[in-house]
Amino acid sequence: MAENENKNTGASASSVQSLCDEFRKYNKIDPALYEKYHVKRGLRNEDGSGVMAGLTLICNVHGYLINEGERMPIPGELIYRGVDINDFIAGFQRDDRFGFEECIWLLLFGRLPTQKQLDAFKVILADRRDLPPFFVDDMILKAPSPNIMNKMARSVLALYSYDDHPDDTSLENVLRQSIALIAQLSTIAVSAYQVKRRHYDNESMFFHPLDKSHSTAECILSTLRPDRKFTDEEAKLLDLCLVLHAEHGGGNNSSFTCRVLSSSGTDTYSAIAAAIGSLKGPKHGGANIKVMEMLEYMKAGIHDYHDDDEISAFLTKIMNKEAGDHSGLIYGMGHAVYTLSDPRAIILKENARKLAAQNGLADELTLLEAVERLSPDVFNANKTAKKIICANVDLYSGLVYRILGIPQELFTPMFAVSRIAGWCAHRIEEICDGSRIIRPAYKAVAGHFPYVPIDERS
């Protein structure tokens, strides 16, 4: 029996390889054609800036100026609805309170809430965190997934069936759906992780009842940890992560995905599930996991974490595909918009320092700071084209999650739990102001071939 299975597997693999070989013979586009037809690959201009595809009131990601046709690097700015992220964070930290719920309101409605509005909104969110009766049993427990992001996307799609008006795209209905999904996504993420632990890791799972007095960050830590215990400092650090990841302009891959689907007139659940699928990609939301993997390679290959020469030599090996995952990439460095600095990375690093020391992760933070400091020179020493690069938020976000005891399987899901606020804001804006289905052009370069009768084909 086993021998037959091996034979069948071998035959199947051989068949697939043959089909792949057939595909490759006729499906290679000459790279020169992209230049000939002025194709903006990745919807990017030649200088790396994004193609202008729309207007938005939601967010401004600012990393350079254009002076006489050339990019001038500047310190990065992240602005939510006209409010600088540094000012927004300083405001709620000064009052020693949580900021994510206020951030959601700002992104959805366009203005900072009054205390009365914020208090009422917190109650609305807390009331909607629970999933429909038996949803966890039917949609998550009975169909576990080793990947939490896939389970989140499937669960969001499944919520369509629990909505009495799933296809209504009026502002009133989409806003109702958006608030519910924003509230529920953290519950889905933690529930999916607990089931994954039991089914795939042979560990205990815990389903704690939700506490409506908790903020989003407190709710995540309370339902994730077996003993439900967490410190106020831990919850506030996670809350800061949620705020920093909540939005990053309409051009980022997942937000643009959400806008593309929304422009077609499809339902909210389909648009948000697609955005989750986009964020799952290692070139987008999965990048912080790659940083943590790179950090482990560095810890194994570097003896003195304070020796810049040794660290630079190892980074050079990474770029030359001689170390790390042999991709040639220094993860957590460089950004499509930011040049001199990513404000999110600066804020996250400084706020994580105290807890990193308390949790025995000070050396890891030291190494990542060295990556940030040394990578620009290493990059330019090993590349013909010189470029100004800075650390992006992914360089530090994975370490912050590790500090908080959040398992690696939840790194990208935590990003989604935060970014859904921005996705929903963009969906609403696209529905209200977009008016046209998004449809960029593709130049056909296949040529023309006559139809050949099947008995004459070679």
C-alpha positions as CSV (number, residue, x, y, z in Angstrom):
1,M,0.0,0.0,0.0
2,A,2.7,2.5,1.1
3,E,4.8,1.5,-2.0
4,N,1.8,2.3,-4.3
5,E,1.3,5.6,-2.6
6,N,5.0,6.5,-3.1
7,K,4.7,5.5,-6.8
8,N,1.6,7.7,-7.2
9,T,3.2,10.6,-5.4
10,G,6.2,10.3,-7.7
11,A,4.1,10.1,-10.8
12,S,2.1,13.1,-9.7
13,A,5.2,15.2,-9.0
14,S,6.6,14.2,-12.4
15,S,3.3,15.3,-14.1
16,V,3.3,18.6,-12.3
17,Q,6.9,19.3,-13.3
18,S,6.1,18.4,-16.9
19,L,3.2,20.9,-16.8
20,C,5.4,23.6,-15.3
21,D,8.0,23.0,-18.0
22,E,5.3,23.4,-20.6
23,F,4.1,26.7,-19.0
24,R,7.6,28.1,-18.9
25,K,8.2,27.6,-22.6
26,Y,5.5,30.1,-23.7
27,N,5.0,32.4,-20.7
28,K,8.1,34.5,-20.2
29,I,7.7,38.3,-20.8
30,D,10.8,40.0,-22.0
31,P,11.9,42.5,-19.2
32,A,12.8,45.0,-21.9
33,L,9.1,45.4,-22.8
34,Y,8.3,46.9,-19.5
35,E,10.7,49.8,-20.3
36,K,9.6,50.0,-24.0
37,Y,6.0,50.5,-23.0
38,H,6.7,52.6,-19.9
39,V,5.0,50.1,-17.6
40,K,4.9,51.3,-14.0
41,R,5.6,47.9,-12.4
42,G,4.0,47.6,-9.0
43,L,2.2,50.9,-9.8
44,R,5.5,52.6,-9.0
45,N,7.2,55.5,-10.9
46,E,10.8,55.2,-12.0
47,D,12.0,57.0,-8.8
48,G,10.1,54.5,-6.6
49,S,7.3,56.8,-5.7
50,G,3.7,55.5,-6.1
51,V,1.5,56.2,-9.1
52,M,-1.2,58.7,-8.1
53,A,-4.4,56.6,-8.0
54,G,-6.8,58.6,-5.9
55,L,-7.4,61.2,-3.2
56,T,-8.0,60.6,0.5
57,L,-8.8,62.5,3.7
58,I,-7.7,59.6,5.9
59,C,-3.9,59.5,6.1
60,N,-0.8,61.2,4.8
61,V,2.5,59.2,4.7
62,H,5.3,61.7,4.1
63,G,8.9,60.8,3.6
64,Y,10.4,63.1,1.0
65,L,10.0,66.3,-1.0
66,I,10.3,66.8,-4.8
67,N,12.7,69.6,-5.7
68,E,13.2,70.3,-9.4
69,G,12.2,66.8,-10.2
70,E,14.4,65.1,-7.6
71,R,13.5,63.5,-4.3
72,M,14.8,65.2,-1.2
73,P,14.9,63.0,1.9
74,I,13.1,64.3,5.0
75,P,12.3,62.9,8.4
76,G,9.2,60.7,8.0
77,E,5.8,61.9,9.0
78,L,2.6,59.9,9.6
79,I,-0.6,62.0,9.9
80,Y,-4.0,60.5,10.8
81,R,-6.8,62.8,9.5
82,G,-4.6,65.8,9.8
83,V,-3.2,64.9,13.3
84,D,0.5,64.1,13.5
85,I,1.0,60.7,15.0
86,N,3.5,62.0,17.5
87,D,1.0,64.6,18.8
88,F,-1.8,62.0,18.9
89,I,0.3,59.6,20.9
90,A,1.6,62.3,23.2
91,G,-2.0,63.3,23.9
92,F,-3.3,60.0,25.3
93,Q,0.0,59.1,26.9
94,R,0.0,62.4,28.8
95,D,-3.4,61.4,30.2
96,D,-2.1,57.8,30.9
97,R,-4.9,56.2,29.0
98,F,-5.4,53.9,26.1
99,G,-5.5,55.4,22.6
100,F,-6.6,52.7,20.1
101,E,-10.3,53.3,20.5
102,E,-9.8,57.0,20.0
103,C,-7.7,56.2,17.0
104,I,-10.5,54.1,15.5
105,W,-13.0,57.0,15.9
106,L,-10.6,59.5,14.3
107,L,-10.0,57.3,11.3
108,L,-13.7,56.5,10.7
109,F,-15.2,59.9,11.4
110,G,-12.5,62.4,10.6
111,R,-12.3,64.3,13.8
112,L,-11.1,63.7,17.4
113,P,-14.0,62.5,19.6
114,T,-15.2,64.4,22.6
115,Q,-15.0,62.6,26.0
116,K,-18.7,61.8,25.8
117,Q,-18.4,60.4,22.2
118,L,-15.3,58.3,23.1
119,D,-17.0,56.9,26.2
120,A,-20.1,55.8,24.2
121,F,-17.9,54.4,21.4
122,K,-15.9,52.3,23.8
123,V,-19.2,50.7,25.1
124,I,-20.3,50.0,21.5
125,L,-17.0,48.3,20.7
126,A,-17.1,46.2,23.9
127,D,-20.7,45.1,23.2
128,R,-19.7,43.9,19.7
129,R,-16.5,41.9,20.5
130,D,-18.5,38.7,21.1
131,L,-19.0,36.5,18.1
132,P,-22.4,35.1,17.1
133,P,-23.6,32.1,19.2
134,F,-21.8,28.9,18.3
135,F,-19.6,30.7,15.7
136,V,-16.3,29.6,17.3
137,D,-17.6,26.0,17.5
138,D,-18.8,25.9,14.0
139,M,-16.3,28.0,12.1
140,I,-13.1,27.8,14.0
141,L,-13.1,24.8,16.4
142,K,-14.4,22.3,13.7
143,A,-12.1,23.6,11.0
144,P,-8.8,24.6,12.6
145,S,-6.0,26.2,10.6
146,P,-2.2,26.2,11.1
147,N,-2.2,29.8,9.8
148,I,-4.2,32.3,11.8
149,M,-4.4,34.8,9.0
150,N,-6.2,32.3,6.8
151,K,-8.6,31.4,9.5
152,M,-9.3,35.1,10.1
153,A,-10.1,35.7,6.4
154,R,-12.4,32.6,6.4
155,S,-14.1,33.7,9.6
156,V,-14.7,37.2,8.2
157,L,-16.3,35.8,5.1
158,A,-18.4,33.4,7.2
159,L,-19.8,36.4,9.2
160,Y,-21.6,37.4,5.9
161,S,-24.1,34.5,6.6
162,Y,-24.9,36.0,10.1
163,D,-25.8,39.4,8.7
164,D,-29.4,40.2,7.7
165,H,-28.3,42.8,5.3
166,P,-24.8,41.7,4.1
167,D,-24.9,43.3,0.6
168,D,-26.4,46.7,1.5
169,T,-23.6,49.3,0.7
170,S,-25.4,52.3,2.2
171,L,-23.2,54.4,4.6
172,E,-25.4,53.4,7.5
173,N,-25.0,49.7,6.9
174,V,-21.3,49.7,6.0
175,L,-20.5,51.7,9.1
176,R,-22.5,49.2,11.2
177,Q,-20.6,46.3,9.6
178,S,-17.3,48.1,10.0
179,I,-17.6,48.8,13.7
180,A,-18.7,45.2,14.3
181,L,-15.8,43.7,12.4
182,I,-13.2,46.1,14.0
183,A,-14.5,44.9,17.4
184,Q,-14.7,41.2,16.5
185,L,-11.4,40.7,14.7
186,S,-9.3,40.4,17.9
187,T,-11.7,37.8,19.2
188,I,-11.4,35.8,16.0
189,A,-7.6,36.0,16.1
190,V,-7.2,34.8,19.7
191,S,-9.9,32.1,19.3
192,A,-8.2,30.8,16.1
193,Y,-4.8,30.8,17.9
194,Q,-6.2,28.8,20.9
195,V,-7.7,26.2,18.5
196,K,-4.4,26.0,16.6
197,R,-2.6,25.4,19.9
198,R,-4.8,22.4,20.7
199,H,-5.1,20.9,17.3
200,Y,-1.6,21.4,15.9
201,D,0.7,21.9,18.9
202,N,-1.0,19.4,21.3
203,E,-1.2,22.1,24.0
204,S,-4.1,23.3,26.1
205,M,-6.5,26.0,24.7
206,F,-8.3,28.6,26.8
207,F,-11.5,30.4,26.0
208,H,-11.9,33.1,28.6
209,P,-15.1,35.2,28.8
210,L,-14.7,38.7,27.5
211,D,-14.6,41.6,30.0
212,K,-16.5,44.6,28.7
213,S,-14.5,47.0,30.9
214,H,-11.3,46.1,28.9
215,S,-9.8,48.2,26.1
216,T,-8.9,46.3,22.9
217,A,-5.3,45.8,24.1
218,E,-6.4,44.6,27.5
219,C,-8.9,42.2,26.0
220,I,-6.3,40.6,23.8
221,L,-3.8,40.0,26.6
222,S,-6.6,38.8,28.9
223,T,-8.0,36.2,26.5
224,L,-4.6,35.2,25.2
225,R,-2.9,34.3,28.5
226,P,-3.9,31.3,30.5
227,D,-3.9,33.2,33.8
228,R,-5.5,36.3,32.3
229,K,-2.8,38.4,34.1
230,F,-1.1,41.4,32.5
231,T,0.4,44.7,33.7
232,D,-0.9,48.1,32.8
233,E,2.4,48.8,31.2
234,E,2.2,45.8,29.0
235,A,-1.3,46.6,27.8
236,K,-0.3,50.2,27.1
237,L,2.6,49.0,25.0
238,L,0.3,46.7,22.9
239,D,-2.2,49.6,22.6
240,L,0.6,51.7,21.2
241,C,1.4,49.0,18.6
242,L,-2.3,49.0,17.6
243,V,-2.3,52.8,17.1
244,L,0.9,52.8,15.1
245,H,-0.3,50.0,12.8
246,A,-3.9,51.2,12.4
247,E,-3.4,53.1,9.1
248,H,-0.8,53.9,6.5
249,G,-2.4,55.5,3.5
250,G,-4.5,54.3,0.7
251,G,-1.6,53.0,-1.4
252,N,-0.3,50.3,0.9
253,N,-1.1,46.9,-0.5
254,S,-3.8,45.8,1.8
255,S,-5.7,49.1,1.9
256,F,-5.5,49.4,-1.8
257,T,-6.8,45.8,-2.1
258,C,-9.8,46.8,0.1
259,R,-10.4,49.9,-2.1
260,V,-10.2,47.9,-5.3
261,L,-12.8,45.4,-4.1
262,S,-15.0,48.2,-2.6
263,S,-14.9,50.0,-6.0
264,S,-16.6,46.9,-7.5
265,G,-19.6,47.3,-5.2
266,T,-19.0,44.0,-3.4
267,D,-19.9,43.4,0.3
268,T,-17.9,44.5,3.3
269,Y,-16.9,40.9,4.3
270,S,-15.4,40.2,0.9
271,A,-13.4,43.4,0.9
272,I,-12.0,42.9,4.4
273,A,-11.2,39.3,3.8
274,A,-9.2,40.2,0.7
275,A,-7.3,42.8,2.7
276,I,-6.4,40.2,5.3
277,G,-5.1,38.0,2.5
278,S,-2.9,40.8,1.2
279,L,-1.5,41.6,4.6
280,K,-0.6,37.9,5.1
281,G,2.2,38.2,2.5
282,P,5.8,38.4,3.7
283,K,6.4,41.5,1.6
284,H,3.6,43.3,3.6
285,G,2.4,42.3,7.1
286,G,4.6,39.2,7.4
287,A,7.8,41.2,7.4
288,N,8.2,41.4,11.2
289,I,8.4,37.6,11.3
290,K,11.3,37.7,8.9
291,V,13.0,40.2,11.1
292,M,12.7,37.8,14.1
293,E,14.1,35.0,11.9
294,M,17.0,37.2,10.9
295,L,17.6,38.2,14.5
296,E,18.1,34.5,15.4
297,Y,20.7,34.1,12.6
298,M,22.5,37.1,13.9
299,K,22.5,35.9,17.5
300,A,24.0,32.6,16.3
301,G,26.6,34.2,14.1
302,I,27.7,37.3,16.0
303,H,29.8,36.9,19.2
304,D,30.0,40.5,20.4
305,Y,26.8,42.4,20.1
306,H,28.6,45.7,20.7
307,D,31.2,45.2,17.9
308,D,30.1,47.2,15.0
309,D,32.8,45.7,12.7
310,E,31.6,42.2,13.4
311,I,28.0,43.1,13.0
312,S,28.7,45.0,9.7
313,A,30.6,41.9,8.4
314,F,27.6,39.7,9.2
315,L,25.2,42.1,7.5
316,T,27.4,42.1,4.4
317,K,27.2,38.3,4.4
318,I,23.4,38.6,4.5
319,M,23.4,40.9,1.6
320,N,25.7,38.6,-0.3
321,K,23.3,35.7,0.4
322,E,26.0,34.0,2.5
323,A,24.1,34.2,5.7
324,G,20.5,34.4,7.1
325,D,17.9,33.0,4.8
326,H,20.1,33.6,1.7
327,S,17.6,36.0,0.2
328,G,20.1,38.9,0.3
329,L,17.6,41.0,2.2
330,I,18.2,42.9,5.5
331,Y,14.7,42.7,6.8
332,G,13.2,45.7,8.6
333,M,15.3,48.2,6.6
334,G,14.0,50.4,3.8
335,H,10.6,51.7,2.9
336,A,8.7,52.7,-0.2
337,V,8.0,56.2,1.1
338,Y,10.1,56.9,4.2
339,T,13.8,57.9,3.6
340,L,15.5,59.4,6.6
341,S,13.2,57.8,9.3
342,D,10.0,55.9,9.9
343,P,8.2,57.7,12.8
344,R,6.6,54.4,13.9
345,A,9.9,52.7,14.3
346,I,11.3,55.6,16.4
347,I,8.2,55.6,18.7
348,L,8.1,51.9,19.1
349,K,11.8,51.5,19.9
350,E,11.8,54.1,22.6
351,N,8.6,52.9,24.2
352,A,9.8,49.3,24.2
353,R,13.2,49.9,25.8
354,K,12.1,49.6,29.5
355,L,10.1,46.4,29.1
356,A,12.9,44.9,26.9
357,A,15.3,45.2,29.8
358,Q,12.8,43.8,32.3
359,N,12.1,40.8,30.1
360,G,15.7,39.9,29.4
361,L,15.6,41.1,25.8
362,A,17.9,44.1,26.0
363,D,20.6,42.3,23.9
364,E,18.1,41.7,21.1
365,L,17.2,45.4,21.1
366,T,20.9,46.3,21.0
367,L,21.3,44.1,18.0
368,L,18.4,45.5,16.1
369,E,19.6,49.1,16.9
370,A,22.9,48.1,15.4
371,V,21.1,46.8,12.3
372,E,19.4,50.2,12.0
373,R,22.6,52.1,12.5
374,L,24.9,50.1,10.3
375,S,22.7,48.8,7.4
376,P,22.7,52.1,5.4
377,D,26.5,52.0,5.0
378,V,26.6,48.3,4.4
379,F,23.9,48.6,1.8
380,N,25.6,51.4,-0.1
381,A,29.0,49.7,0.1
382,N,27.6,46.6,-1.6
383,K,25.2,48.2,-4.1
384,T,26.0,50.1,-7.3
385,A,23.0,52.3,-7.0
386,K,23.2,54.4,-3.8
387,K,20.1,54.8,-1.8
388,I,19.0,56.4,1.5
389,I,17.4,53.8,3.7
390,C,16.0,53.8,7.2
391,A,14.6,51.3,9.7
392,N,10.9,50.6,9.2
393,V,8.4,49.7,11.8
394,D,8.9,45.9,11.2
395,L,12.4,46.1,12.6
396,Y,11.0,46.6,16.1
397,S,7.4,45.4,16.1
398,G,8.2,41.7,16.2
399,L,10.5,42.2,19.2
400,V,7.8,44.2,21.0
401,Y,5.3,41.4,20.5
402,R,8.0,39.0,21.8
403,I,8.4,41.2,24.9
404,L,4.7,41.0,25.5
405,G,4.7,37.2,25.2
406,I,2.6,37.2,22.0
407,P,3.5,34.1,20.0
408,Q,5.0,34.5,16.5
409,E,1.9,33.0,14.9
410,L,0.0,36.1,16.1
411,F,2.5,38.7,14.9
412,T,0.7,39.4,11.6
413,P,-2.8,38.8,13.0
414,M,-2.1,41.6,15.5
415,F,-1.2,43.8,12.6
416,A,-4.6,42.9,11.0
417,V,-6.5,43.6,14.2
418,S,-5.1,47.1,14.1
419,R,-5.1,47.8,10.4
420,I,-8.8,46.9,10.0
421,A,-9.6,50.3,11.3
422,G,-7.8,51.9,8.3
423,W,-9.3,49.3,5.9
424,C,-12.8,50.2,7.0
425,A,-12.1,53.9,6.7
426,H,-10.8,53.5,3.2
427,R,-13.8,51.2,2.2
428,I,-16.2,53.9,3.3
429,E,-14.3,56.6,1.5
430,E,-14.2,54.6,-1.7
431,I,-17.9,53.9,-1.6
432,C,-18.8,57.5,-0.9
433,D,-16.3,59.2,-3.2
434,G,-14.8,56.7,-5.6
435,S,-17.7,56.3,-8.0
436,R,-15.7,54.3,-10.6
437,I,-14.5,50.7,-10.5
438,I,-10.7,50.6,-10.3
439,R,-9.3,49.2,-13.5
440,P,-5.7,49.9,-14.5
441,A,-4.5,48.9,-18.0
442,Y,-2.3,46.0,-19.1
443,K,-0.5,46.0,-22.4
444,A,-1.0,42.7,-24.3
445,V,2.3,41.6,-25.8
446,A,1.5,38.0,-26.9
447,G,1.3,38.7,-30.6
448,H,-1.1,36.9,-33.0
449,F,-1.1,33.2,-33.9
450,P,-3.4,31.3,-36.2
451,Y,-5.7,28.6,-34.9
452,V,-4.2,25.2,-35.8
453,P,-6.5,22.1,-36.0
454,I,-5.6,19.7,-33.3
455,D,-4.5,16.9,-35.7
456,E,-1.9,19.3,-37.2
457,R,-0.3,20.4,-34.0
458,S,3.2,19.2,-33.1
